[in-house]
Amino acid sequence: MVAMMSGPEADAIGAALAPHQFDEEKRLDALYRYLQLDSARDEAFDLLIEAAAEICQVPYATVSLVDRDRVWTKAGIGMAQGSEVPRTQAICAHTIVEGDFLEIPNLASDARTAGLSRQREELGAQMYAGASLVTGDGFRIGTLCVMDREPRQLSERQRRILGGLARQAMALIELRTHERQLKDALERAEHLASTDTLTGLLNRRVLFERLEQEAARSHRYDTPLSAVLIDLDHFKRINDGYGHAAGDAVLRSVGKLIRSAVRSADVAARYGGEEICVLLPQTGAEGAQRFAESLRRKIGAIVHEFDGHRLSVTASLGVASTAPGLATVDPQALLKAADIALYRAKREGRDRVVIAD
Ligand SMILES: Nc1nc2c(ncn2[C@@H]2O[C@H](COP(=O)(O)OP(=O)(O)OP(=O)(O)O)[C@@H](O)[C@H]2O)c(=O)[nH]1
């Protein structure tokens, strides 16, 4: 399948590839839908080519995928996994054009491969046999093939088994693709189920789950935990003055700001309408106050462009932290304390941070 070739030799092979017996663009669509090109090594494929090499008694066996301009090695014996050769220099590119099976007993004397002299020199390959990987809808996307250093023919039994292994390789590609699609769908569903769509923050349900977990961790390892409640000031005026869509736009950009302001271990969630809660694990009162002050300044500094208007909002923040060495950490009491501090921040004039007593 491999030959280093350039100039007229490469052009000759390129010409031999055309015309394709199928719609090449549709074939490529089929190949790309399997998400296997440039994928990692997979022992299940290695096992298939090991069986092919053993049964055919050859030093070379590969599962290869034929891309637009290259042939990429999914698994290889005698050839590295992940390696690739230009399509014009690969025998496998002929296999998928010619049919479901291609056997060339003597590479030197076959018109399709006689020009691949360097391939024979580098690998010492003299014979080739490959079975196409055929998709359910009939597209040949690659091959499972073997090569030997002697000119020879495979037995009928070896051909039959090679064809069977190619079908197994195709089934494995289908399986891996379904697994990957399922994993992606699950991740998307999990993301949707845990995220507030307007702000991109976590939702209330996840906040309470994480609060329980973080409180338990804080108690177990005797590390501090802080909660910061953030409430936008006079938010009703934005809705009433510029419309609900303006209020939504403000919430969206505040959400974005908070997502970028927190660390990966922190939990930022939409607590209520225009109220947001950030849990800060392993952070005591002093660190939480610094975080809250910085957030207050950043929120106040945003200019929200909406419908030709330039809007800005301030926020009031209430901060509560666990005391070190507590017998238990009561998550509800922590939120309650942050809520009381937030209420005081509102009462004392808004646009400020208040730390719970
Ligand atoms: N646009 C929009 N508004 C919301 C959303 N959730 C809550 N609100 C609005 O937020 C406003 C909250 O008003 P209030 O509770 O009176 O508080 P406020 O006007 O922010 O005043 P203070 O909190 O006292 O500073 C109400 O007008 C709600 O309708 C939302 O998802 N989108």
The ligand as a Tripos MOL2 file, in Angstrom:
@<TRIPOS>MOLECULE
LIG
   32    34     1     0     0
SMALL
NO_CHARGES

@<TRIPOS>ATOM
      1 N1        -35.4660   39.9970   31.9720 N.pl3     1 LIG1
      2 C1        -35.5260   39.1690   33.0000 C.ar      1 LIG1
      3 N2        -35.9240   39.6250   34.1970 N.ar      1 LIG1
      4 C2        -35.9830   38.7900   35.2370 C.ar      1 LIG1
      5 C3        -35.6170   37.4430   35.1020 C.ar      1 LIG1
      6 N3        -35.7690   36.8660   36.3170 N.ar      1 LIG1
      7 C4        -36.2000   37.8300   37.1760 C.ar      1 LIG1
      8 N4        -36.3380   38.9980   36.5290 N.ar      1 LIG1
      9 C5        -36.7940   40.2740   37.0130 C.3       1 LIG1
     10 O1        -35.9430   40.7750   38.0170 O.3       1 LIG1
     11 C6        -36.6840   41.7730   38.7540 C.3       1 LIG1
     12 C7        -36.3880   41.6290   40.2040 C.3       1 LIG1
     13 O2        -37.0120   42.7030   40.8340 O.3       1 LIG1
     14 P1        -36.9450   42.9610   42.3790 P.3       1 LIG1
     15 O3        -36.9600   41.6610   43.1040 O.co2     1 LIG1
     16 O4        -37.9870   43.9460   42.7130 O.co2     1 LIG1
     17 O5        -35.5360   43.5340   42.6180 O.3       1 LIG1
     18 P2        -34.7520   44.7270   41.9480 P.3       1 LIG1
     19 O6        -35.5360   45.5330   41.0300 O.co2     1 LIG1
     20 O7        -33.5090   44.1090   41.3520 O.co2     1 LIG1
     21 O8        -34.3830   45.5850   43.1550 O.3       1 LIG1
     22 P3        -33.3330   45.2500   44.3170 P.3       1 LIG1
     23 O9        -33.0150   43.7860   44.2530 O.co2     1 LIG1
     24 O10       -34.0280   45.6100   45.5580 O.co2     1 LIG1
     25 O11       -32.1620   46.0850   44.0400 O.co2     1 LIG1
     26 C8        -38.1550   41.5620   38.4020 C.3       1 LIG1
     27 O12       -38.5630   42.6060   37.5590 O.3       1 LIG1
     28 C9        -38.1480   40.2360   37.6650 C.3       1 LIG1
     29 O13       -39.1660   40.1740   36.6870 O.3       1 LIG1
     30 C10       -35.2150   36.9890   33.8140 C.ar      1 LIG1
     31 O14       -34.8790   35.8320   33.5980 O.2       1 LIG1
     32 N5        -35.1730   37.8760   32.8050 N.ar      1 LIG1
@<TRIPOS>BOND
     1     1     2 1
     2     2     3 ar
     3     2    32 ar
     4     3     4 ar
     5     4     5 ar
     6     4     8 ar
     7     5     6 ar
     8     5    30 ar
     9     6     7 ar
    10     7     8 ar
    11     8     9 1
    12     9    10 1
    13     9    28 1
    14    10    11 1
    15    11    12 1
    16    11    26 1
    17    12    13 1
    18    13    14 1
    19    14    15 2
    20    14    16 1
    21    14    17 1
    22    17    18 1
    23    18    19 2
    24    18    20 1
    25    18    21 1
    26    21    22 1
    27    22    23 2
    28    22    24 1
    29    22    25 1
    30    26    27 1
    31    26    28 1
    32    28    29 1
    33    30    31 2
    34    30    32 ar
@<TRIPOS>SUBSTRUCTURE
     1 LIG1         1 GROUP 0 **** ****
